Amino acid sequence: MATIKELSEKKPWLNWVLFFGTVIIVFLIGLFAASIVERRSEAQLYFQMVQPIPDWEPRHEVWGQNFPRQYESYRQTLDTTFASMYAGSVMIDYLEKYPELVIMWAGYAFSRDYNQGRGHYYSVTDVHNTLRTVQPQPATCWTCKSTDVPRVMNEIGVREFYKSSWADMGSEIVNPIGCQDCHDPKTMNLTITRPALAEAFERQGRNIEHATHQEMRSLVCAQCHVEYYFQGKDNYLTFPWDKGFSADDMEAYFDEYQFTDWVHGLSRAPMLKAQHPDYELYKTGIHAERGVSCADCHMPYKRDGGLKFTDHHLQSPLNNISGSCQVCHRESEETLRKNVYDRQVKISELRRITEKTLARLHLEAKSAWDAGATEDEMQDVLQLIRHAQWRWDWVAAANSMGFHSPAEALRVLGTSINKAQEARVHLARIFSKYDVEQPVELPDFSTKEKAQQVVGLNMDDIRAQKAEFKNNVLPEWLEEAY
């Protein structure tokens, strides 16, 4: 076999091929090495504080001096233009869209005003704007709305914060949801700043400090995107997880505790109001089973040069399918969007049946009371109404139109309809006893305004109270929001 020397003597051009080939290889290796050094330098700069962040710092712009990429992406939550089939970041008047809700919430502040939540940047402004805060509310209502909450809790104590009034804390709570809510200012590690979550874990015999980083990418969201209630005279924020996460488990918890959010203004049923049990519904779904976190879909990773960082434009994954869904799913954007909508349409269909049934049920229960029904005769009806509406609300109050766990959402809505129909069977017997003509004639509640008249709301008076409330309570910096 010929040696390289012999080949080069016979074919002198081979020397030039080897020479230029070597030069190209060395050049490429040099570029690769330079890229590694550059990326490492960028990564080191990423963790070098330009401006030290004080403990309990609520201002996002201070954090943004050190983390401009995250800060600028977070500021995109100001954009309220994206609308999916059922939600997005646009403002939606749900009472206008679904007037049955006014009947279902008779006697409760939600019958006055209930809008789709916008981006996190509007969390404080929207709470000031809502007509629900005209009547006195505890400071506990601020808990999930602002980075100022951990600061104030640290200053005056958790229990003292909950015991305060919502209006009195208005001057303290000014910065919307943001950096301080989820990050340790020294290490940038994800951290829990709302005690209710850690306390719920402790009652379950679990230590939240043992959670993995991937688990924390959901748990920081679960500080707020959960079901909760105000316990006792101090309005102490509590998660009803002691029996489990499901609608059935929490229903049993509330029944055992004999907790009631309000007594319905028409049916007189002792009602429960679900808040936004996104985490609980998600926990029953396939994404949770596969270890996918909330942030994987709503705050996916991005790259900028050598830096991999979390996109802080918290939003619907449907507005970023390539960055969220397609990281795992290889189908086209059109197919994935259709997959979501196909499931949501089915859930919406069942949800609307439930709402129409419940609204009718409350009005029929009022007719039974008007006919002379007794407490004993109505007891089973009221309990079934309580459970039916709670189960509807457990799905309806969660974001995503059930997509966080479609199978469980459909199951829970199915049990809600079943309980509502059971209540109507009981009512039919009562109507027969008191010679009430069936079907019961119902008032017209086909629009938000008509429904609010049916439940006895004088919206002109409420808006006038809001104007007075604005003058007395609203911080000057928020006046432009009106």
C-alpha positions in Angstrom: 0.0 0.0 0.0 1.4 3.4 -1.0 2.4 5.8 1.8 1.3 9.4 2.0 4.8 10.5 1.0 4.7 8.4 -2.1 1.2 9.6 -3.0 2.2 13.2 -2.5 5.2 12.7 -4.9 3.0 11.2 -7.5 0.1 13.7 -7.0 1.6 17.0 -5.7 -1.8 18.7 -5.8 -2.8 16.4 -2.9 -0.5 18.5 -0.6 -2.6 21.6 -1.3 -5.8 19.7 -0.6 -4.5 18.5 2.7 -3.2 22.0 3.5 -6.4 23.9 2.8 -8.5 21.1 4.4 -6.4 21.5 7.6 -6.8 25.3 7.5 -10.6 25.0 7.1 -10.8 22.5 10.0 -8.7 24.7 12.3 -10.8 27.7 11.3 -14.0 26.0 12.1 -12.7 24.7 15.4 -11.6 28.2 16.2 -15.0 29.6 15.5 -16.6 26.9 17.6 -14.2 27.6 20.5 -14.9 31.3 20.2 -18.6 30.7 20.3 -18.3 28.6 23.4 -16.2 31.3 25.1 -18.7 34.0 24.0 -21.7 32.0 25.3 -20.0 31.3 28.6 -19.2 35.0 28.9 -22.9 35.8 28.2 -24.0 33.3 30.8 -21.7 34.7 33.4 -22.9 38.2 32.7 -26.5 37.0 33.0 -25.9 36.3 36.7 -23.9 39.4 37.5 -26.1 41.9 39.2 -26.0 45.3 37.7 -28.0 46.7 40.6 -28.4 44.7 43.8 -32.1 43.9 44.5 -33.3 44.6 48.0 -35.4 42.1 49.9 -39.1 42.5 49.2 -38.5 44.8 46.3 -41.9 45.1 44.5 -40.9 47.3 41.6 -40.5 45.4 38.3 -38.2 48.1 36.7 -35.6 47.5 39.5 -35.5 43.8 38.7 -35.5 44.7 35.0 -32.1 46.5 35.3 -30.6 43.1 35.9 -32.9 41.0 33.7 -33.9 43.1 30.8 -35.0 40.2 28.6 -37.4 38.9 31.2 -38.7 42.3 32.0 -39.4 43.3 28.4 -41.2 40.1 27.8 -43.2 40.6 31.0 -44.2 44.0 29.7 -45.9 42.3 26.8 -48.7 41.3 29.2 -49.9 44.9 28.5 -51.0 43.7 25.1 -54.7 42.8 25.3 -55.3 42.1 21.6 -55.1 38.3 21.4 -58.5 36.5 21.4 -58.8 32.7 21.2 -62.2 31.0 20.7 -63.1 31.4 24.4 -60.6 33.7 26.1 -57.1 35.2 25.5 -56.1 38.6 26.9 -59.1 40.6 25.6 -61.6 42.1 28.0 -64.8 40.0 27.9 -68.0 40.9 29.9 -69.1 37.5 30.9 -72.4 38.7 32.3 -73.2 40.2 28.9 -72.2 37.0 27.2 -73.9 34.6 29.6 -76.7 36.4 31.4 -77.6 33.2 33.3 -74.7 33.9 35.5 -76.5 36.9 37.0 -79.3 34.7 38.2 -76.8 32.0 39.4 -75.0 34.7 41.5 -78.0 36.5 42.9 -77.1 38.1 46.2 -73.4 37.9 45.5 -71.1 40.7 44.1 -70.3 38.7 41.0 -73.9 39.4 39.7 -72.8 43.0 39.4 -69.6 42.6 37.4 -67.6 39.7 36.1 -65.0 40.2 33.3 -62.3 38.1 31.7 -59.0 38.8 33.4 -56.5 40.7 31.3 -52.7 40.4 31.5 -50.9 40.4 34.8 -49.8 44.0 34.3 -53.5 45.0 34.9 -54.0 43.0 38.1 -54.2 46.0 40.4 -56.0 48.3 38.0 -58.7 45.8 37.2 -59.4 45.1 40.9 -59.9 48.8 41.4 -62.1 49.0 38.4 -64.5 46.2 39.2 -67.9 47.0 40.7 -67.4 44.1 43.1 -65.2 46.2 45.3 -67.8 48.8 46.1 -69.0 46.8 49.1 -66.5 46.3 51.9 -63.9 43.6 51.3 -61.0 42.3 53.4 -57.4 42.9 52.5 -57.2 39.2 51.9 -58.6 40.0 48.4 -55.3 41.7 47.6 -53.2 38.6 48.3 -52.7 37.5 44.7 -52.8 40.8 43.0 -49.5 42.5 43.7 -45.8 42.2 44.5 -46.4 44.6 47.4 -48.3 41.9 49.3 -45.2 39.9 50.4 -43.6 43.2 51.5 -46.6 44.3 53.6 -47.0 40.8 55.1 -43.4 40.9 56.1 -43.8 44.3 57.7 -47.1 43.8 59.7 -47.5 40.0 59.8 -49.6 37.6 57.7 -52.6 37.4 60.1 -52.6 41.2 60.5 -52.6 41.7 56.8 -55.6 39.4 56.4 -57.5 41.2 59.2 -57.1 44.6 57.5 -59.6 46.0 55.1 -59.2 46.1 51.3 -59.7 49.8 51.1 -57.2 50.6 53.9 -54.5 48.6 52.0 -55.2 50.4 48.7 -52.4 52.9 49.2 -49.9 50.1 49.9 -50.8 47.8 47.1 -49.8 49.6 43.9 -47.5 47.3 41.9 -49.1 44.5 39.8 -48.1 40.8 39.8 -44.5 40.3 38.9 -40.9 39.4 39.8 -41.1 39.5 43.6 -44.0 37.1 43.6 -42.0 34.1 42.3 -38.3 34.8 42.7 -35.7 35.1 45.5 -34.0 38.5 44.9 -30.6 37.2 45.9 -30.4 33.8 44.0 -33.3 34.2 41.5 -34.5 30.8 42.6 -38.2 30.2 42.4 -39.7 30.7 45.8 -43.1 30.7 47.5 -44.1 34.1 48.8 -47.7 33.3 49.7 -48.1 31.4 53.0 -51.4 29.7 52.1 -49.7 27.3 49.7 -47.0 26.2 52.1 -49.6 25.8 54.9 -51.8 23.6 52.6 -48.8 21.4 51.9 -47.9 21.2 55.6 -51.5 20.0 56.5 -51.0 17.3 53.9 -47.8 16.2 55.5 -45.6 17.5 52.7 -42.8 20.0 52.8 -42.9 22.5 49.9 -39.1 23.1 50.3 -38.5 19.6 48.9 -40.2 20.4 45.6 -38.1 20.0 42.5 -37.3 22.9 40.1 -39.8 21.5 37.6 -42.5 21.2 40.3 -41.8 24.8 41.3 -42.5 25.9 37.7 -46.1 25.0 38.5 -46.2 25.7 42.3 -45.3 29.4 41.9 -48.4 29.7 39.7 -50.4 27.6 42.3 -49.9 30.4 44.8 -52.8 32.1 43.1 -54.3 30.1 40.4 -56.2 27.9 42.9 -59.4 27.5 44.8 -59.3 29.2 48.2 -61.6 30.7 50.9 -61.4 33.1 53.8 -61.4 31.2 57.1 -62.8 32.6 60.3 -63.4 36.1 61.5 -59.8 37.1 60.5 -60.4 36.1 56.8 -57.4 33.9 56.9 -56.6 32.7 53.4 -56.9 28.9 53.2 -56.7 26.3 50.4 -59.3 23.5 50.9 -57.0 20.7 49.9 -57.0 18.6 53.1 -59.1 15.9 51.5 -57.7 16.2 47.9 -57.7 18.4 44.8 -60.8 17.2 43.0 -64.2 19.0 43.0 -65.7 16.1 45.0 -62.9 16.3 47.6 -63.2 20.1 48.1 -67.0 19.9 48.2 -66.7 17.3 51.0 -64.2 19.6 52.8 -66.6 22.6 52.6 -69.6 20.5 53.7 -67.7 19.2 56.7 -66.5 22.7 57.7 -70.0 24.0 57.0 -68.6 26.8 55.0 -70.8 29.1 52.9 -69.7 32.0 50.7 -73.2 33.5 50.6 -76.9 32.6 50.7 -78.5 32.8 47.3 -80.8 35.7 46.9 -83.5 33.7 45.1 -83.2 30.0 46.0 -81.9 30.6 49.5 -79.3 27.9 49.0 -76.1 28.0 51.0 -73.7 28.6 48.1 -70.0 28.1 47.3 -68.1 30.3 44.9 -65.1 28.7 43.2 -62.3 31.2 42.5 -59.9 29.9 39.8 -58.9 26.3 40.4 -56.5 26.1 37.5 -53.9 24.1 39.4 -56.4 21.6 40.8 -58.0 20.9 37.4 -54.5 20.7 35.8 -53.5 18.1 38.4 -56.1 15.7 37.0 -54.9 16.0 33.4 -52.5 14.3 31.2 -49.9 17.2 31.1 -49.5 17.0 34.9 -49.2 13.2 34.7 -46.4 13.6 32.1 -44.6 16.1 34.3 -45.3 19.2 32.1 -45.4 22.3 34.2 -47.6 25.4 33.9 -44.5 27.4 32.8 -43.7 24.9 30.0 -46.8 26.0 28.2 -47.5 29.5 29.4 -43.9 30.7 29.9 -41.8 28.5 27.6 -38.0 28.9 27.3 -36.5 31.2 24.7 -33.0 31.7 23.4 -31.2 35.0 22.9 -27.6 34.4 21.7 -26.1 32.0 24.3 -28.8 32.6 26.8 -31.7 30.4 27.5 -34.3 32.2 29.5 -38.0 31.9 30.4 -40.4 34.0 28.4 -42.3 36.1 30.9 -45.0 37.1 28.5 -47.5 35.0 30.5 -50.2 34.2 27.9 -52.3 31.6 26.2 -50.2 28.9 24.5 -52.5 29.4 21.5 -50.7 32.7 20.9 -47.4 31.0 20.8 -48.0 27.4 19.5 -44.5 27.1 18.0 -42.8 28.0 21.3 -45.1 26.0 23.6 -47.1 23.1 22.0 -44.7 22.2 19.2 -41.8 21.7 21.6 -43.4 18.3 22.3 -46.0 17.9 19.6 -44.9 17.6 16.0 -48.2 18.4 14.4 -48.8 21.7 12.5 -50.1 24.8 14.3 -53.4 24.4 12.5 -53.8 20.8 13.7 -52.9 21.6 17.3 -55.2 24.6 17.5 -58.0 22.5 16.1 -57.2 19.8 18.7 -57.7 22.4 21.5 -60.8 23.9 20.1 -62.4 20.5 19.4 -62.2 19.7 23.1 -63.2 23.1 24.3 -66.3 23.2 22.1 -67.6 20.0 23.7 -66.9 21.3 27.2 -68.6 24.7 26.4 -71.6 22.8 25.1 -72.0 20.9 28.4 -71.2 24.0 30.4 -74.0 26.0 28.7 -76.5 23.3 29.4 -75.5 23.4 33.0 -75.8 27.2 33.3 -79.3 27.2 31.7 -80.4 24.4 34.0 -79.0 26.1 37.2 -80.5 29.5 36.4 -83.9 27.9 35.9 -83.4 25.9 39.1 -82.8 28.9 41.3 -85.9 30.6 39.9 -88.0 27.5 40.4 -86.8 27.2 44.0 -87.9 30.7 44.6 -91.4 29.8 43.3 -91.5 26.9 45.7 -90.7 29.2 48.6 -93.3 31.6 47.4 -95.9 28.8 47.3 -95.3 28.0 51.0 -92.6 25.3 50.9 -91.0 24.6 54.3 -87.4 24.4 55.4 -87.6 20.6 55.8 -89.2 20.2 52.3 -86.5 22.4 50.7 -83.5 20.9 52.5 -82.5 18.3 49.9 -83.2 20.8 47.1 -80.9 23.4 48.6 -78.1 20.9 49.1 -78.3 19.7 45.6 -78.3 23.2 44.2 -75.2 24.0 46.3 -73.4 20.9 45.0 -74.5 21.3 41.4 -73.4 24.9 41.1 -70.1 24.3 42.9 -69.2 21.6 40.4 -70.2 23.8 37.5 -68.1 26.6 39.0 -65.1 24.4 39.6 -64.9 24.0 35.8 -66.2 27.4 34.7 -64.0 29.5 37.1 -60.8 27.7 35.9 -59.1 29.2 32.9 -58.8 27.3 29.6 -62.5 26.3 29.1 -61.6 22.9 30.6 -58.6 22.2 28.4 -56.3 21.7 31.4 -58.1 18.4 31.9 -60.9 17.8 29.3 -62.0 14.4 30.6 -62.3 15.6 34.2 -64.0 18.8 33.2 -66.7 16.8 31.3 -67.1 14.4 34.2 -67.6 17.2 36.7 -70.1 19.1 34.5 -72.0 15.8 34.0 -72.3 15.3 37.7 -73.4 19.0 38.0 -76.3 18.5 35.5 -77.3 15.2 37.3 -77.5 16.9 40.7 -79.5 19.9 39.2 -82.0 17.5 37.6 -82.3 15.7 40.9 -83.2 19.0 42.6 -85.8 19.6 39.9 -87.4 16.2 40.6 -87.7 17.2 44.3 -89.2 20.5 43.3 -91.8 18.9 41.0 -93.1 17.0 44.1 -93.3 20.2 46.1 -95.1 22.0 43.2 -97.6 19.2 43.1 -98.2 19.4 46.8 -98.9 23.1 46.7 -100.8 23.1 43.4 -98.2 25.1 41.5 -98.8 24.9 37.8 -95.9 23.3 35.9 -93.8 24.2 34.1 -93.2 27.3 36.3 -93.4 30.5 34.4 -90.1 32.3 34.6 -89.2 36.0 34.1 -87.2 37.2 31.1 -83.5 37.1 31.9 -82.2 37.0 28.3 -79.9 39.9 28.7 -77.5 41.1 31.4 -79.7 44.1 32.2 -82.9 42.1 32.4 -81.3 39.5 34.6 -79.9 42.2 37.0 -83.5 43.6 37.3 -84.8 40.1 38.1 -82.3 39.7 41.0 -83.1 43.2 42.3 -80.0 45.1 41.4 -80.1 48.8 40.8 -77.0 49.3 38.7 -77.4 53.1 38.6 -77.1 53.2 42.4 -74.1 50.8 42.3 -72.3 52.9 39.7 -72.9 56.0 41.8 -71.5 54.3 44.8 -68.5 53.3 42.7 -67.9 57.0 41.7 -68.0 58.0 45.3 -65.7 55.1 46.2 -63.3 56.2 43.5 -63.1 59.7 45.0 -62.5 58.5 48.5 -60.3 55.4 48.0 -58.7 55.3 44.6 -55.0 56.2 44.5 -54.3 59.2 42.3 -52.0 57.2 40.1 -54.9 54.9 39.2 -57.4 57.6 38.2 -56.4 57.4 34.6 -57.6 53.8 34.5 -61.1 55.2 34.7 
